[in-house]
Amino acid sequence: MIFDVDFFKNVNDTYGHQNGDLVLKAISGKATEIKRNTDLLARYGGEEFVMVMPQTELMGALVIAERLRQAIEEMDSPLDGHILKMTVSIGVAAWGPHSMDMTIDKLFKLADQALYTAKNSGRNRVASA
């Protein structure tokens, strides 16, 4: 799963990079609450994060992704006397029983393509490859 904070540039431009970092910490904290002990969460760059979910089929990954999307949408990010409502777009891909020639690079590209599908479909949603 790859997820990206929607319109994050506006946060940095309006409130500054230090406050933007606080928003990223709050979002990563929420993602840490949602992830399972076996999952690996990492910041990929900028406002993008990756969650690797071992031994998880696509449907299970989609459930976790939607849970994360909803939790972040419902979260209040207090910032400079304002309450910000943030959303994320999420792309999900998974190895399946017929994915014998799948590499981690291909899987990552599929998740990234799904992320851009989510963004191009209006943001604040989950898309799968």
C-alpha positions as CSV (number, residue, x, y, z in Angstrom):
1,M,0.0,0.0,0.0
2,I,1.2,3.5,-0.8
3,F,-0.6,6.5,0.6
4,D,-0.2,10.2,0.0
5,V,-1.5,13.2,2.0
6,D,-4.0,15.1,-0.2
7,F,-3.1,18.7,-0.9
8,F,-0.2,18.6,1.6
9,K,1.6,21.4,-0.3
10,N,-1.2,23.8,0.8
11,V,-0.4,22.9,4.5
12,N,3.3,23.7,4.0
13,D,2.6,26.9,2.1
14,T,0.0,28.2,4.5
15,Y,1.4,27.1,7.9
16,G,5.0,26.4,7.2
17,H,7.2,23.3,7.0
18,Q,7.5,22.9,10.8
19,N,3.7,22.7,11.1
20,G,3.6,20.5,8.0
21,D,5.9,18.1,9.8
22,L,3.5,18.0,12.8
23,V,0.7,17.0,10.4
24,L,2.9,14.2,9.0
25,K,3.7,13.0,12.5
26,A,0.0,12.9,13.4
27,I,-0.8,11.0,10.2
28,S,2.0,8.5,10.7
29,G,0.9,8.1,14.3
30,K,-2.6,7.2,13.1
31,A,-1.2,4.8,10.6
32,T,0.8,3.2,13.3
33,E,-2.4,2.7,15.3
34,I,-4.1,1.0,12.3
35,K,-1.3,-1.2,11.2
36,R,-0.9,-4.7,12.5
37,N,2.2,-5.9,14.4
38,T,3.4,-7.8,11.3
39,D,3.0,-4.8,9.0
40,L,5.9,-2.4,8.2
41,L,5.2,1.3,7.9
42,A,7.7,3.8,6.4
43,R,7.8,7.3,5.1
44,Y,8.7,7.0,1.4
45,G,9.4,10.7,0.7
46,G,7.6,14.0,1.0
47,E,4.1,13.2,2.1
48,E,4.1,9.6,0.8
49,F,4.1,6.6,3.0
50,V,4.4,2.9,2.3
51,M,2.8,0.0,4.3
52,V,4.0,-3.5,3.6
53,M,1.5,-6.1,4.8
54,P,3.1,-9.6,4.7
55,Q,0.8,-12.6,3.9
56,T,-2.2,-10.3,3.2
57,E,-4.4,-10.9,0.2
58,L,-5.8,-7.9,-1.8
59,M,-9.2,-7.9,0.0
60,G,-7.6,-7.8,3.4
61,A,-5.3,-5.0,2.3
62,L,-8.2,-3.1,1.0
63,V,-10.0,-3.4,4.3
64,I,-6.9,-2.0,6.2
65,A,-6.5,0.7,3.6
66,E,-10.1,1.9,4.0
67,R,-9.8,1.8,7.8
68,L,-6.8,4.0,7.5
69,R,-8.4,6.4,5.1
70,Q,-11.5,6.8,7.3
71,A,-9.4,7.2,10.5
72,I,-7.3,10.0,8.9
73,E,-10.4,11.7,7.5
74,E,-12.0,11.7,11.0
75,M,-8.8,12.9,12.7
76,D,-8.4,16.5,13.8
77,S,-5.0,18.0,13.3
78,P,-4.6,21.0,15.7
79,L,-2.3,23.5,14.0
80,D,-1.6,27.1,14.9
81,G,-4.9,27.6,16.5
82,H,-6.8,25.9,13.6
83,I,-8.2,22.5,13.3
84,L,-7.2,20.9,10.0
85,K,-9.0,18.1,8.4
86,M,-6.7,16.0,6.2
87,T,-7.4,13.2,3.8
88,V,-5.2,10.6,2.0
89,S,-5.3,8.8,-1.3
90,I,-4.3,5.2,-1.2
91,G,-3.1,2.7,-3.8
92,V,-3.1,-1.0,-3.0
93,A,-1.5,-3.9,-4.8
94,A,-1.0,-7.5,-3.7
95,W,0.7,-10.7,-4.8
96,G,-1.9,-13.3,-5.8
97,P,-1.8,-17.0,-6.5
98,H,-1.2,-16.3,-10.2
99,S,1.6,-13.7,-9.6
100,M,4.6,-16.0,-10.0
101,D,6.5,-13.6,-12.2
102,M,5.8,-10.6,-9.9
103,T,8.7,-8.8,-8.4
104,I,8.7,-6.3,-5.6
105,D,9.5,-3.5,-8.2
106,K,6.4,-4.5,-10.3
107,L,4.3,-4.7,-7.2
108,F,5.4,-1.2,-6.1
109,K,4.7,0.2,-9.5
110,L,1.2,-1.3,-9.4
111,A,0.5,0.2,-6.0
112,D,1.9,3.6,-7.3
113,Q,-0.4,3.4,-10.4
114,A,-3.4,2.7,-8.1
115,L,-2.4,5.7,-5.9
116,Y,-2.6,7.9,-9.0
117,T,-5.9,6.4,-10.0
118,A,-7.2,7.3,-6.5
119,K,-5.9,10.9,-6.8
120,N,-7.2,11.3,-10.3
121,S,-10.6,10.0,-9.3
122,G,-11.1,12.8,-6.7
123,R,-8.7,12.0,-3.8
124,N,-9.7,10.7,-0.4
125,R,-10.2,7.2,-1.7
126,V,-8.7,3.8,-2.0
127,A,-7.9,2.3,-5.4
128,S,-6.4,-1.1,-6.2
129,A,-4.3,-2.5,-9.0
